[in-house]
């Protein structure tokens, strides 16, 4: 009886200690985990040094100096010419002869010579009273008053009695042209050509000039040589003015300062040497 009581008492005591151990063990483990130091971070590779960044300034293009073109000297065509053999400023009627193929008219208006045609495909020609010449320089100040499209106006030279002549013209768009007119029609030596020497617009003077020597022709506008041509068909003749319409109904031009000069100065007379 005593032995069983002791055993029972020990068994209860041992069971109590097992229960206490079962309760304390999780608490001790939790305490150990809480008090353990955190793991150290694993070493990593040293980061590369930062590459310095440079802000390059925006390049401003420098101004390149371009020298201006050297001025081209205008050829003084008057230097090689003789004195005027005919000069008309149209202050009075000096005997110009007028021809019209179509409808039109001619006359002096305020110190200028007026030529006008009033039908499509018509032409008016005014022949100067100057003597015929083979070689020379002819010039006039021409001004379009009514003009459009390919209507044209300008100079006539080497005009013979068969209705043949050369004509140097401007059309109403500012293009220059040189033609030979014969009994079989118009032969274009220089087609309509744009030049920078023409002053555009109506009621503006353009000085037209032609130097004709043998078969060689040089054309001038406002003092500048613009075109050249060669032709040997017509050798000599008279000079004058013309106006022509193509498809428009009317063209009128005014002319002033009509001048004809020989292409070379006349030889100077020298006294005979003493005997």
Backbone bond lengths (Angstrom), bond angles and torsions (degrees), N, CA, C in turn:
res aa  C-N    CA-C-N  psi(-1)  N-CA   C-N-CA  omega(-1)  CA-C   N-CA-C  phi
1 X - - - 1.459 - - 1.494 110.63 -
2 X 1.204 118.29 -42.84 1.496 122.04 178.08 1.489 111.31 -68.13
3 X 1.352 115.84 -42.77 1.470 120.33 -178.90 1.514 110.22 -63.06
4 X 1.312 119.66 -40.91 1.476 122.37 -179.47 1.505 109.94 -68.22
5 X 1.323 113.92 -35.77 1.480 115.41 178.91 1.506 111.50 -66.43
6 X 1.325 116.92 -41.05 1.489 120.10 177.90 1.534 111.20 -63.01
7 X 1.310 113.77 -41.14 1.464 116.08 -178.27 1.514 110.24 -66.22
8 X 1.277 113.31 -41.49 1.472 116.57 -179.84 1.522 110.55 -64.58
9 X 1.322 114.75 -41.07 1.469 118.32 178.23 1.509 112.07 -63.82
10 X 1.355 116.27 -41.72 1.492 118.78 178.72 1.496 110.53 -66.08
11 X 1.355 115.57 -39.77 1.470 119.07 -179.18 1.518 109.69 -62.82
12 X 1.251 117.64 -40.75 1.472 118.35 178.86 1.521 111.10 -67.04
13 X 1.332 114.11 -38.97 1.475 117.43 -179.98 1.519 110.40 -66.14
14 X 1.335 116.88 -42.01 1.483 119.76 -179.96 1.521 110.27 -66.64
15 X 1.285 115.64 -40.84 1.469 118.20 179.49 1.508 111.06 -64.32
16 X 1.322 115.90 -34.61 1.455 118.15 178.23 1.508 111.57 -66.60
17 X 1.401 113.28 -40.23 1.497 115.54 179.53 1.533 110.89 -68.08
18 X 1.344 117.59 -34.86 1.495 119.13 178.07 1.512 110.22 -64.05
19 X 1.341 115.70 -40.70 1.456 117.96 178.42 1.526 111.18 -64.01
20 X 1.357 115.76 -41.72 1.473 118.04 178.96 1.525 111.04 -63.93
21 X 1.347 115.62 -38.26 1.476 118.23 179.38 1.534 109.80 -65.81
22 X 1.336 115.75 -40.60 1.470 117.90 179.93 1.525 111.77 -63.32
23 X 1.342 115.10 -29.87 1.471 118.09 178.06 1.520 111.33 -78.27
24 X 1.340 117.55 -41.00 1.471 120.47 -175.41 1.527 113.50 -76.15
25 X 1.339 117.30 -29.17 1.476 119.13 -174.66 1.548 112.62 -60.26
26 X 1.314 119.52 -48.11 1.490 117.17 177.16 1.504 112.51 -61.59
27 X 1.357 116.99 -34.66 1.467 118.33 179.26 1.514 111.46 -66.67
28 X 1.354 115.95 -40.36 1.472 118.31 178.47 1.534 111.21 -64.98
29 X 1.346 115.93 -41.07 1.473 118.20 179.37 1.532 111.16 -63.09
30 X 1.325 115.20 -42.78 1.472 118.26 178.92 1.506 111.12 -63.25
31 X 1.319 116.43 -38.44 1.467 119.46 179.06 1.503 110.93 -64.85
32 X 1.369 115.28 -40.66 1.481 117.68 179.74 1.512 110.76 -64.78
33 X 1.337 115.79 -41.63 1.491 117.46 -179.82 1.520 110.97 -65.94
34 X 1.308 117.06 -37.91 1.469 119.52 -178.03 1.508 111.45 -68.78
35 X 1.364 117.37 -34.40 1.457 118.90 -176.01 1.512 113.42 -88.07
36 X 1.375 117.62 -6.53 1.485 117.82 -179.30 1.525 109.49 -74.53
37 X 1.299 117.36 140.92 1.495 120.46 -177.69 1.525 110.33 -66.69
38 X 1.308 118.34 149.13 1.489 121.94 179.13 1.519 109.88 -65.04
39 X 1.321 115.11 148.40 1.469 117.25 179.29 1.508 112.02 -63.04
40 X 1.289 116.14 143.39 1.465 121.55 178.39 1.528 109.72 -74.23
41 X 1.312 117.12 142.61 1.482 118.71 178.76 1.517 110.05 -66.92
42 X 1.302 113.64 141.83 1.476 117.74 179.00 1.514 109.16 -67.76
43 X 1.281 117.13 140.83 1.485 119.49 -179.84 1.521 110.42 -64.93
44 X 1.315 115.26 138.52 1.473 120.95 178.12 1.522 109.20 -116.90
45 X 1.322 113.02 164.81 1.479 118.06 -178.60 1.517 109.58 -65.04
46 X 1.300 116.27 146.47 1.471 122.44 179.07 1.525 108.81 -65.05
47 X 1.328 117.65 125.56 1.482 117.84 -179.12 1.517 110.66 -63.57
48 X 1.347 116.14 145.25 1.479 118.75 -179.36 1.515 110.65 -65.39
49 X 1.287 113.61 148.44 1.467 119.22 179.25 1.520 109.00 -64.62
50 X 1.307 115.63 139.75 1.464 120.31 -179.42 1.528 110.18 -65.68
51 X 1.329 114.42 134.14 1.470 119.30 178.34 1.512 109.17 -79.65
52 X 1.326 118.48 125.39 1.472 119.85 -179.29 1.526 110.82 -63.84
53 X 1.315 116.01 139.90 1.467 122.52 179.28 1.516 109.31 -104.64
54 X 1.357 115.39 131.97 1.462 120.27 -179.81 1.520 108.03 -114.12
55 X 1.309 115.76 133.31 1.464 121.05 175.17 1.526 108.52 -95.14
56 X 1.338 113.98 106.12 1.464 117.64 179.83 1.522 109.24 -80.31
57 X 1.304 117.69 135.50 1.473 119.39 -179.49 1.524 110.48 -67.81
58 X 1.340 115.04 148.37 1.460 120.01 176.84 1.523 109.03 -67.67
59 X 1.323 115.34 130.34 1.455 119.79 -178.81 1.519 109.84 -77.81
60 X 1.304 116.12 126.14 1.467 121.33 176.77 1.516 107.58 -95.17
61 X 1.358 117.26 120.65 1.468 117.55 -178.39 1.513 110.70 -61.53
62 X 1.295 114.96 135.38 1.453 119.51 179.29 1.521 109.61 -80.21
63 X 1.303 116.20 149.90 1.457 122.15 179.98 1.518 109.04 -73.92
64 X 1.347 115.04 124.25 1.459 119.96 177.54 1.514 108.84 -90.76
65 X 1.277 116.63 124.08 1.459 120.94 -178.70 1.512 109.65 -80.80
66 X 1.304 115.93 121.62 1.457 121.52 175.10 1.513 108.12 -109.45
67 X 1.311 117.62 117.13 1.462 118.29 -178.55 1.516 110.63 -64.42
68 X 1.312 118.08 140.77 1.473 120.27 179.25 1.520 109.76 -65.17
69 X 1.339 116.03 151.00 1.460 117.87 179.00 1.516 111.43 -63.23
70 X 1.294 114.94 143.63 1.453 119.34 179.05 1.517 108.91 -67.66
71 X 1.308 117.19 134.22 1.459 118.55 179.80 1.518 110.71 -63.29
72 X 1.340 114.31 135.37 1.454 119.86 178.06 1.514 108.55 -89.12
73 X 1.274 115.45 123.99 1.457 119.69 -178.31 1.518 109.90 -67.39
74 X 1.334 116.30 131.17 1.457 120.70 175.59 1.516 109.46 -73.61
75 X 1.320 114.78 131.30 1.457 118.99 -178.83 1.515 109.03 -67.01
76 X 1.317 116.06 129.76 1.458 121.23 178.51 1.527 107.62 -84.39
77 X 1.322 115.55 90.96 1.460 118.77 -176.46 1.523 111.90 -70.05
78 X 1.321 116.45 -21.50 1.458 119.34 -179.35 1.525 112.30 -70.68
79 X 1.340 116.01 -21.36 1.465 118.97 -176.17 1.520 112.09 -63.39
80 X 1.345 117.40 -32.28 1.453 119.81 -178.52 1.507 114.31 -98.61
81 X 1.340 117.83 12.10 1.456 121.35 -176.69 1.520 111.07 -107.45
82 X 1.314 113.49 158.21 1.458 118.38 176.08 1.512 111.62 -86.93
83 X 1.315 116.23 179.39 1.461 121.58 178.50 1.525 109.50 -66.24
84 X 1.332 116.06 153.88 1.458 121.24 -176.41 1.526 110.51 -60.01
85 X 1.328 115.05 133.21 1.463 119.88 174.54 1.530 110.45 -96.68
86 X 1.338 116.69 -13.29 1.457 121.30 171.87 1.521 107.49 -155.94
87 X 1.343 114.88 131.31 1.467 120.95 -176.78 1.521 107.58 -143.91
88 X 1.331 116.78 121.70 1.458 119.97 -176.27 1.526 109.31 -133.80
89 X 1.336 115.67 121.03 1.462 120.35 175.19 1.524 111.80 -101.60
90 X 1.321 116.46 9.22 1.456 124.67 173.84 1.532 113.17 59.62
91 X 1.291 114.99 34.45 1.471 118.35 173.04 1.526 110.71 -78.68
92 X 1.331 116.96 -18.07 1.459 122.08 177.02 1.525 108.64 -152.04
93 X 1.323 115.95 165.08 1.457 121.35 -179.31 1.525 109.06 -81.25
94 X 1.323 116.30 118.19 1.468 121.19 -178.52 1.522 112.25 -106.99
95 X 1.317 116.65 15.76 1.454 118.88 172.79 1.517 115.36 98.64
96 X 1.305 118.19 33.50 1.465 120.70 175.76 1.534 109.37 -68.61
97 X 1.342 116.37 143.60 1.460 122.58 178.87 1.538 109.31 -104.83
98 X 1.328 114.49 131.49 1.457 119.94 -173.57 1.536 110.66 -112.26
99 X 1.343 114.91 134.53 1.461 121.97 173.84 1.525 108.98 -128.54
100 X 1.330 116.11 140.32 1.451 120.23 179.36 1.521 109.70 -132.05
101 X 1.304 115.98 132.63 1.453 121.64 174.93 1.534 106.21 -115.73
102 X 1.322 114.43 89.30 1.452 121.59 -172.07 1.511 108.60 129.12
103 X 1.324 116.84 -142.63 1.458 121.74 178.53 1.523 108.60 -118.67
104 X 1.323 117.23 136.48 1.458 120.35 -179.91 1.510 110.92 173.43
105 X 1.328 115.50 -165.62 1.447 119.86 -179.28 1.509 111.68 -164.01
106 X 1.331 116.61 173.53 1.463 123.49 -179.36 1.513 108.90 -150.74
107 X 1.330 116.59 155.46 1.451 120.65 177.36 1.513 111.50 167.00
108 X 1.350 115.34 172.02 1.459 121.93 178.86 1.523 109.65 -87.32
109 X 1.318 116.46 132.43 1.469 122.28 177.49 1.525 108.07 -135.96
110 X 1.337 116.84 111.20 1.471 122.50 175.04 1.525 111.98 51.77
111 X 1.291 117.60 47.86 1.464 121.61 175.51 1.518 113.77 76.37
112 X 1.315 118.67 18.94 1.458 123.33 175.04 1.530 108.74 -133.19
113 X 1.323 114.55 157.15 1.460 120.26 177.63 1.522 107.83 -97.93
114 X 1.341 115.96 125.49 1.454 121.58 -177.16 1.523 110.26 -105.07
115 X 1.332 115.68 133.64 1.459 122.98 173.01 1.519 107.86 -124.38
116 X 1.341 116.18 135.62 1.460 119.31 -176.38 1.515 110.14 -145.36
117 X 1.322 116.81 140.00 1.466 123.08 170.15 1.526 107.85 -126.56
118 X 1.359 114.96 146.96 1.458 119.09 -171.64 1.524 112.75 -128.79
119 X 1.306 116.96 24.06 1.455 121.68 175.71 1.523 109.51 -140.06
120 X 1.329 117.78 151.59 1.464 119.38 174.93 1.535 110.87 -63.00
121 X 1.303 114.98 146.56 1.462 123.71 176.60 1.534 111.40 55.91
122 X 1.333 114.96 45.01 1.462 121.64 176.81 1.516 109.68 -116.99
123 X 1.334 116.28 160.00 1.461 120.38 179.57 1.530 109.14 -144.10
124 X 1.336 115.34 139.96 1.458 122.67 175.30 1.520 108.40 -121.26
125 X 1.336 116.15 133.62 1.469 121.62 -178.31 1.519 108.29 -127.07
126 X 1.320 116.28 133.31 1.465 122.48 174.37 1.520 108.02 -117.57
127 X 1.320 116.98 118.81 1.469 122.47 -178.55 1.519 109.43 -94.06
128 X 1.329 116.89 131.01 1.461 121.50 -179.03 1.526 109.81 -76.70
129 X 1.334 117.18 157.01 1.468 120.33 176.01 1.529 113.39 -80.56
130 X 1.331 118.14 6.83 1.475 120.36 179.73 1.525 110.09 -68.55
131 X 1.316 115.37 152.68 1.461 120.90 177.36 1.524 111.03 -64.44
132 X 1.330 114.89 153.67 1.453 119.46 174.10 1.529 109.98 -63.39
133 X 1.304 114.42 149.62 1.464 118.42 178.56 1.519 110.08 -147.08
134 X 1.334 115.50 148.26 1.463 120.00 177.58 1.516 111.68 -87.17
135 X 1.325 117.34 -43.29 1.461 123.17 -178.33 1.519 109.22 -125.72
136 X 1.315 116.20 143.85 1.452 118.40 178.27 1.521 111.68 174.12
137 X 1.325 113.41 -177.31 1.464 121.26 175.78 1.513 107.19 -126.75
138 X 1.365 116.06 125.34 1.454 122.30 -176.43 1.513 108.47 -119.82
139 X 1.345 116.03 136.95 1.464 120.19 -177.94 1.515 109.73 -144.05
140 X 1.368 115.08 150.16 1.455 121.11 174.80 1.518 108.78 -154.33
141 X 1.339 115.87 152.55 1.465 121.84 170.57 1.517 107.12 -94.38
142 X 1.338 116.48 118.30 1.465 121.97 -175.43 1.524 109.78 -115.65
143 X 1.341 114.48 140.63 1.468 120.19 -177.32 1.526 109.48 -138.01
144 X 1.330 116.67 121.52 1.462 120.78 176.98 1.525 109.64 -79.33
145 X 1.334 115.58 133.21 1.461 121.39 178.66 1.523 109.94 -107.88
146 X 1.325 116.85 -54.38 1.466 123.73 171.73 1.525 106.25 -120.85
147 X 1.320 116.72 121.12 1.460 118.76 -172.52 1.522 109.32 -164.82
148 X 1.340 116.32 142.34 1.455 119.73 177.27 1.517 110.01 -157.12
149 X 1.340 114.55 149.83 1.462 120.40 174.37 1.511 113.67 60.00
150 X 1.327 116.61 -131.17 1.466 122.79 -177.28 1.517 113.48 -93.89
151 X 1.331 118.32 12.27 1.459 119.40 170.13 1.531 107.93 -58.53
152 X 1.322 117.17 148.53 1.467 119.29 -172.95 1.524 111.90 -142.19
153 X 1.328 113.89 162.71 1.461 121.61 -178.59 1.522 107.55 -154.44
154 X 1.362 117.07 154.12 1.460 117.66 179.40 1.509 113.88 162.32
155 X 1.338 114.86 -145.52 1.460 123.73 -169.91 1.524 112.16 -104.72
156 X 1.334 114.75 149.23 1.459 123.12 172.90 1.523 107.75 -121.14
157 X 1.334 117.29 135.89 1.475 120.43 175.83 1.522 110.11 -145.88
158 X 1.336 115.11 158.28 1.462 123.59 -174.84 1.529 111.52 53.15
159 X 1.334 115.09 45.86 1.460 120.97 178.19 1.528 109.10 -86.70
160 X 1.361 117.00 123.98 1.466 120.07 -180.00 1.527 110.29 -104.05
161 X 1.312 116.00 -177.50 1.455 120.54 -175.18 1.507 114.25 -77.65
162 X 1.328 119.67 -2.84 1.462 122.85 179.61 1.541 112.45 -98.36
163 X 1.309 116.88 13.54 1.454 119.95 -179.00 1.516 113.23 76.93
164 X 1.331 117.61 23.76 1.458 122.16 178.78 1.523 109.28 -108.44
165 X 1.322 116.25 142.82 1.466 120.15 -177.66 1.523 109.34 -171.18
166 X 1.331 115.34 168.05 1.471 122.26 168.60 1.525 107.53 -101.43
167 X 1.338 115.89 148.82 1.460 118.36 174.11 1.526 109.73 -137.82
168 X 1.327 113.84 134.85 1.470 123.52 176.87 1.513 106.59 -111.40
169 X 1.341 116.27 122.97 1.459 118.67 -170.31 1.518 112.57 -137.47
170 X 1.326 113.70 162.02 1.464 123.97 164.36 1.514 107.65 -113.36
171 X 1.334 116.72 140.18 1.459 118.15 170.62 1.526 109.53 -96.63
172 X 1.319 116.12 -179.90 1.465 119.73 -171.30 1.511 113.46 -79.41
173 X 1.330 118.12 -2.44 1.462 121.09 171.73 1.530 111.44 -100.78
174 X 1.357 117.80 4.10 1.462 121.39 176.29 1.513 114.68 90.03
175 X 1.335 118.61 17.28 1.464 121.53 179.52 1.530 110.32 -96.15
176 X 1.336 115.51 145.59 1.459 122.21 179.51 1.523 109.78 -96.98
177 X 1.354 116.22 153.68 1.460 121.02 -175.78 1.525 108.79 -154.67
178 X 1.314 116.17 144.46 1.467 122.00 174.95 1.521 108.39 -129.46
179 X 1.337 116.11 128.37 1.462 121.31 -178.28 1.524 110.42 -135.93
180 X 1.338 114.49 155.12 1.465 121.42 169.78 1.523 107.70 -111.60
181 X 1.319 116.61 127.23 1.457 121.97 -179.36 1.527 107.94 -105.96
182 X 1.311 116.50 122.81 1.467 122.31 176.71 1.527 108.35 -128.18
183 X 1.322 116.37 -177.84 1.459 120.41 -176.31 1.530 111.72 -64.13
184 X 1.326 117.30 -21.73 1.464 119.37 -179.85 1.527 112.85 -97.92
185 X 1.323 118.09 12.55 1.454 120.19 173.68 1.519 114.27 118.11
186 X 1.351 116.39 -165.48 1.457 123.31 -176.77 1.530 110.31 -91.40
187 X 1.332 115.39 133.26 1.460 122.37 174.91 1.533 106.86 -116.91
188 X 1.314 116.43 113.34 1.462 121.51 -175.23 1.525 108.91 -80.06
189 X 1.324 117.17 117.90 1.465 122.32 175.46 1.527 111.30 -89.38
190 X 1.322 116.97 -38.42 1.469 122.48 174.28 1.520 106.77 -133.29
191 X 1.332 118.79 114.63 1.471 120.29 -179.66 1.526 111.14 -69.22
192 X 1.309 116.16 172.69 1.468 121.34 179.87 1.528 109.68 -51.36
193 X 1.334 115.97 121.88 1.458 121.62 -173.89 1.522 109.34 -133.20
194 X 1.328 115.49 129.89 1.464 120.70 177.56 1.517 109.86 -80.95
195 X 1.313 117.37 135.08 1.460 122.41 174.96 1.526 108.71 -130.17
196 X 1.328 115.00 158.91 1.465 120.29 179.59 1.522 112.40 -87.32
197 X 1.325 116.82 1.96 1.465 119.79 -176.02 1.520 113.30 -92.45
198 X 1.327 116.84 -8.29 1.463 120.56 -177.33 1.522 109.89 -83.18
199 X 1.337 116.42 133.99 1.459 121.72 170.94 1.532 107.89 -86.10
200 X 1.342 118.72 114.65 1.467 120.01 -173.96 1.518 112.54 -76.35
201 X 1.334 114.51 159.99 1.454 120.10 172.72 1.513 113.04 106.46
202 X 1.331 114.08 166.76 1.454 121.59 176.55 1.518 110.36 -84.27
203 X 1.336 115.18 159.04 1.466 122.88 176.86 1.523 112.00 57.27
204 X 1.339 116.26 34.43 1.459 123.00 178.32 1.530 108.08 -124.37
205 X 1.312 117.18 129.59 1.464 120.73 179.63 1.518 111.28 -76.18
206 X 1.332 115.60 132.40 1.459 123.11 167.77 1.526 107.57 -123.74
207 X 1.332 116.12 125.83 1.453 120.52 179.50 1.531 109.09 -86.24
208 X 1.334 115.66 115.86 1.454 122.32 178.37 1.524 108.55 -101.28
209 X 1.337 115.39 134.50 1.460 119.96 178.55 1.510 110.76 -139.61
210 X 1.345 116.93 145.79 1.458 121.33 176.37 1.530 108.44 -137.31
211 X 1.315 114.88 129.10 1.464 122.47 174.95 1.524 106.70 -103.73
212 X 1.338 117.02 115.84 1.466 120.76 -178.12 1.535 108.98 -120.29
213 X 1.315 114.42 118.58 1.459 122.31 179.90 1.527 108.40 -134.85
214 X 1.331 116.41 109.99 1.452 119.59 -176.85 1.520 110.17 60.19
215 X 1.328 116.87 -124.35 1.465 121.07 179.76 1.517 113.36 -94.73
216 X 1.310 118.01 5.36 1.467 122.31 -175.25 1.526 110.25 -104.91
217 X 1.324 114.98 130.71 1.456 121.54 179.12 1.527 109.45 -125.11
218 X 1.325 116.68 135.71 1.450 122.71 172.86 1.518 108.26 -124.02
219 X 1.327 116.21 131.71 1.453 121.80 -175.86 1.521 110.24 -109.11
220 X 1.320 116.10 136.67 1.464 122.84 -176.19 1.524 109.46 -125.27
221 X 1.333 115.17 141.79 1.460 121.79 172.56 1.521 107.92 -131.68
222 X 1.326 115.38 119.83 1.472 121.98 179.73 1.523 111.64 53.71
223 X 1.331 115.81 41.68 1.461 121.48 174.05 1.507 115.36 87.01
224 X 1.339 119.60 -5.84 1.460 122.05 -178.70 1.530 109.80 -109.42
225 X 1.332 115.81 135.26 1.455 119.24 175.63 1.525 108.62 -73.53
226 X 1.328 117.34 125.50 1.462 120.98 -175.10 1.520 113.28 -115.48
227 X 1.337 118.27 -29.93 1.456 121.17 -175.85 1.522 109.83 -148.41
228 X 1.326 115.49 161.21 1.468 120.64 175.43 1.525 108.77 -146.75
229 X 1.330 116.18 155.93 1.458 120.85 -178.53 1.520 109.28 -155.64
230 X 1.329 114.86 168.05 1.467 121.82 178.18 1.526 108.40 -132.20
231 X 1.329 116.30 135.09 1.464 121.15 175.51 1.528 108.08 -163.26
232 X 1.343 116.27 139.09 1.460 119.29 -175.11 1.521 113.37 -120.90
233 X 1.334 117.49 14.57 1.461 119.81 -173.65 1.527 111.61 -72.55
234 X 1.326 117.28 -53.19 1.455 121.36 -177.81 1.527 108.88 -98.65
235 X 1.320 117.00 127.59 1.460 121.11 -171.37 1.526 113.77 -99.36
236 X 1.318 117.96 -34.13 1.456 120.49 -176.55 1.518 109.20 -156.10
237 X 1.326 116.11 165.83 1.456 118.92 179.10 1.515 112.10 161.68
238 X 1.335 114.91 -170.28 1.447 121.38 -177.67 1.523 112.50 -92.00
239 X 1.317 114.68 179.43 1.466 122.14 -177.03 1.523 109.86 -125.86
240 X 1.335 116.24 161.10 1.450 118.54 178.89 1.520 112.53 178.43
241 X 1.337 115.07 -158.83 1.461 123.97 -175.74 1.527 109.03 -130.88
242 X 1.320 116.42 159.13 1.465 119.19 175.84 1.528 110.37 -152.15
243 X 1.348 114.05 159.07 1.459 124.10 171.97 1.518 106.80 -139.24
244 X 1.332 116.34 138.18 1.465 120.64 -177.34 1.525 109.72 -139.23
245 X 1.337 115.69 135.97 1.459 120.93 169.45 1.521 108.78 -100.21
246 X 1.321 114.63 150.47 1.461 119.09 172.81 1.535 108.35 -108.94
247 X 1.286 118.93 -81.74 1.459 119.15 -179.93 1.522 113.59 -105.81
248 X 1.316 117.98 -13.23 1.464 119.49 -178.49 1.536 110.17 -78.82
249 X 1.311 114.53 168.76 1.454 118.71 -175.73 1.513 114.87 -87.03
250 X 1.355 117.75 -23.35 1.462 118.76 -175.82 1.515 110.87 -155.73
251 X 1.323 115.26 140.19 1.467 121.86 174.03 1.523 108.52 -140.12
252 X 1.322 115.67 133.32 1.462 121.68 178.66 1.518 108.95 -133.45
253 X 1.337 116.22 136.53 1.465 121.65 177.46 1.518 109.43 -136.39
254 X 1.343 114.67 149.62 1.456 121.75 176.28 1.526 108.97 -113.80
255 X 1.345 116.41 143.68 1.458 122.10 -176.66 1.528 109.76 -128.50
256 X 1.340 114.60 148.72 1.461 120.63 179.12 1.532 108.19 -151.94
257 X 1.333 115.48 161.38 1.474 123.26 173.53 1.537 111.42 55.52
258 X 1.320 115.41 53.94 1.464 121.23 177.16 1.535 108.32 -79.82
259 X 1.336 116.15 120.24 1.476 120.92 -174.59 1.521 109.09 -133.95
260 X 1.321 116.33 133.77 1.462 122.84 173.76 1.521 108.34 -122.07
261 X 1.336 115.95 126.30 1.459 121.92 179.77 1.528 109.43 -125.03
262 X 1.326 117.42 150.38 1.461 118.92 171.19 1.526 109.68 -68.67
263 X 1.326 116.65 150.62 1.461 119.89 -175.83 1.514 113.20 -73.28
264 X 1.325 118.13 -12.29 1.461 121.38 175.97 1.516 107.90 -145.07
265 X 1.327 117.38 148.69 1.464 119.36 -179.69 1.524 111.11 -60.55
266 X 1.310 115.36 147.16 1.460 119.79 176.09 1.526 109.45 -66.28
267 X 1.314 117.24 143.20 1.466 118.93 179.64 1.521 111.64 -61.08
268 X 1.316 115.54 140.41 1.462 121.22 -179.51 1.527 109.97 -80.89
269 X 1.323 115.57 127.66 1.457 119.30 179.56 1.530 109.70 -69.60
270 X 1.298 117.11 134.46 1.459 122.04 177.47 1.513 110.07 -118.86
271 X 1.315 115.14 146.47 1.461 120.14 -179.07 1.513 109.89 -71.08
272 X 1.332 115.85 144.85 1.459 120.61 177.61 1.523 109.94 -66.66
273 X 1.309 116.89 140.15 1.474 118.44 179.35 1.522 110.88 -63.69
274 X 1.308 117.95 146.65 1.477 120.70 179.82 1.529 110.16 -62.78
275 X 1.316 114.79 143.23 1.462 119.64 178.39 1.512 110.31 -73.26
